[in-house]
């Protein structure tokens, strides 16, 4: 028998991360929900099987299998099963970059999506719940990354009720391509702005504009955050590494530069961080 699986993340992550998951879940028997004041964060609700309906600001819409709605914060809504046995997946998220990411995809208000089976949007949430249940994501970084890939998948493959694609798929693919490239080059100390812009074959100014619009910071600052995220993972892993080795693995040419950068961004030295966590 399926059970309701719900993961709630620490609230402080919503204030600290550019894109942060507040909750994720799978509900095999969705109950009636009434929210006259809406939800405080972005809320994705999707039908896995069965059929439900949602009333948004006084208008009722069906939610058959494969369909979903992205609700903006504070939008009044009620949803319930149409015939019993309504199975849903949901994700709530926020963060300083959430508005920009959705705006870059052309999503500016609550909107319905119809997702083809091969888009696997529902399975992305299921995998996210599986990983979160294992624990270990103490900084919320993995959940944040999963949420970003979810939004890319949704806005790339999800069509609105009218059948129109949302946003600019090429732009979303550009961002995904350069972020994935950054992930793969974190250990390379030679990476600079020229190489980052070269991935997209765009000018430094254009790439900087894309990153500022989406993440609220320039690309090299984002790259440093990726390096520090990986450093935190290494510092708290079960196989301890020296600070010098961690610095080398995340692309710093010397330990002193790594320690100074870590302290400036995190507020403590790598060794203090290791002891704390």
FENTA-V112821 format. One record per residue. N is the residue number from 0. RES is the residue in one letter. PHI is phi in degrees with one decimal (none if undefined). Layout:
# FENTA-V112821
n: <N:N>
res: <RES:RES>
phi: <PHI:PHI>
This chain:
# FENTA-V112821
n: <0:1:2:3:4:5:6:7:8:9:10:11:12:13:14:15:16:17:18:19:20:21:22:23:24:25:26:27:28:29:30:31:32:33:34:35:36:37:38:39:40:41:42:43:44:45:46:47:48:49:50:51:52:53:54:55:56:57:58:59:60:61:62:63:64:65:66:67:68:69:70:71:72:73:74:75:76:77:78:79:80:81:82:83:84:85:86:87:88:89:90:91:92:93:94:95:96:97:98:99:100:101:102:103:104:105:106:107:108:109:110:111:112:113:114:115:116:117:118:119:120:121:122:123:124:125:126:127:128:129:130:131:132:133:134:135:136:137:138:139:140:141:142:143:144:145:146:147:148:149:150:151:152:153:154:155:156:157:158:159:160:161:162:163:164:165:166:167:168:169:170:171:172:173:174:175:176:177:178:179:180:181:182:183:184:185:186:187:188:189:190:191:192:193:194:195:196:197:198:199:200:201:202:203:204:205:206:207:208:209:210:211:212:213:214:215:216:217:218:219:220:221:222:223:224:225:226:227:228:229:230:231:232:233:234:235:236:237:238:239:240:241:242:243:244:245:246:247:248:249:250:251:252:253:254:255:256:257:258:259:260:261:262:263:264:265:266:267:268:269:270:271:272:273:274:275:276>
res: <X:X:X:X:X:X:X:X:X:X:X:X:X:X:X:X:X:X:X:X:X:X:X:X:X:X:X:X:X:X:X:X:X:X:X:X:X:X:X:X:X:X:X:X:X:X:X:X:X:X:X:X:X:X:X:X:X:X:X:X:X:X:X:X:X:X:X:X:X:X:X:X:X:X:X:X:X:X:X:X:X:X:X:X:X:X:X:X:X:X:X:X:X:X:X:X:X:X:X:X:X:X:X:X:X:X:X:X:X:X:X:X:X:X:X:X:X:X:X:X:X:X:X:X:X:X:X:X:X:X:X:X:X:X:X:X:X:X:X:X:X:X:X:X:X:X:X:X:X:X:X:X:X:X:X:X:X:X:X:X:X:X:X:X:X:X:X:X:X:X:X:X:X:X:X:X:X:X:X:X:X:X:X:X:X:X:X:X:X:X:X:X:X:X:X:X:X:X:X:X:X:X:X:X:X:X:X:X:X:X:X:X:X:X:X:X:X:X:X:X:X:X:X:X:X:X:X:X:X:X:X:X:X:X:X:X:X:X:X:X:X:X:X:X:X:X:X:X:X:X:X:X:X:X:X:X:X:X:X:X:X:X:X:X:X:X:X:X:X:X:X:X:X:X:X:X:X>
phi: <none:-73.3:-121.8:-69.3:-111.2:-135.5:-117.8:-115.0:-92.5:-58.4:-60.7:-63.3:-65.8:-65.7:-88.5:-96.4:-98.6:-59.7:-135.2:-132.8:-83.2:-92.7:-158.2:-145.9:-166.6:-130.1:-121.1:-74.7:-143.0:-63.4:-84.4:-74.4:-123.1:-123.9:-133.3:-65.3:-105.8:74.4:-109.7:-71.8:-125.9:-60.3:-136.5:-98.6:-129.9:-133.0:-86.0:-88.9:-150.6:78.0:-149.3:-129.7:-143.7:-134.0:-107.0:-117.1:49.7:90.3:-113.1:-97.6:-133.0:-75.2:-128.0:-74.6:-56.3:88.8:-104.3:-159.7:-135.3:-104.2:-95.2:-78.5:-58.0:79.2:-90.1:-61.0:-159.5:-137.6:-136.1:-161.5:-71.3:-87.2:-142.6:82.8:66.8:-86.4:-101.0:-127.7:-123.0:-147.2:-148.0:-119.3:-154.3:-156.7:114.5:-64.7:-96.2:-59.7:-58.7:-66.8:-63.2:-68.4:-62.6:-65.9:-95.2:79.9:-102.4:-121.6:-156.2:-54.4:-152.3:-89.8:-129.3:-114.1:-107.4:-64.4:-57.4:-76.2:-75.3:58.0:-62.6:-61.7:-69.4:-62.1:-67.0:-60.4:-65.8:-61.9:-62.4:-57.0:-68.9:-66.4:-67.1:-74.1:77.0:96.1:-89.4:-67.1:-100.2:73.9:-68.5:-63.7:-63.8:-62.5:-62.9:-62.3:-64.2:-64.1:-65.9:-60.9:-64.4:-61.7:-64.3:-62.2:-76.2:-81.2:-110.8:-83.5:-95.7:-72.5:-55.8:-77.3:91.3:-85.8:-69.7:-97.9:74.7:-116.9:-57.1:-62.8:-66.1:-63.3:-64.8:-59.8:-63.1:-62.3:-61.7:-74.3:-65.7:-65.2:-64.4:-58.6:-56.8:-79.1:-115.5:-59.2:-87.4:-92.5:-72.2:-86.7:-68.6:-137.1:-62.7:-62.4:-68.5:-63.2:-64.7:-64.7:-59.8:-95.7:56.6:-124.2:-71.8:-55.2:-64.0:-66.9:-65.4:-61.6:-63.2:-60.7:-68.7:-64.3:-65.2:-93.2:-111.4:75.3:-156.3:-69.4:-61.1:-71.0:-64.2:-63.1:-63.3:-62.1:-63.1:-61.8:-62.9:-68.9:-61.2:-65.7:-62.5:-60.4:-62.0:-68.6:-65.6:-108.1:-75.6:-75.9:-110.3:-62.9:-118.1:-68.9:-60.4:-61.6:-70.2:-60.5:-57.5:-64.2:-72.3:-109.5:87.4:-97.8:-73.8:-147.0:-65.8:-64.6:-65.0:-61.2:-62.2:-65.0:-66.8:-61.0:-64.1:-64.9:-90.4:-101.9:91.2:-159.3:-76.8:-56.7:-66.7:-64.0:-64.1:-60.4:-66.1:-67.5:-108.6>
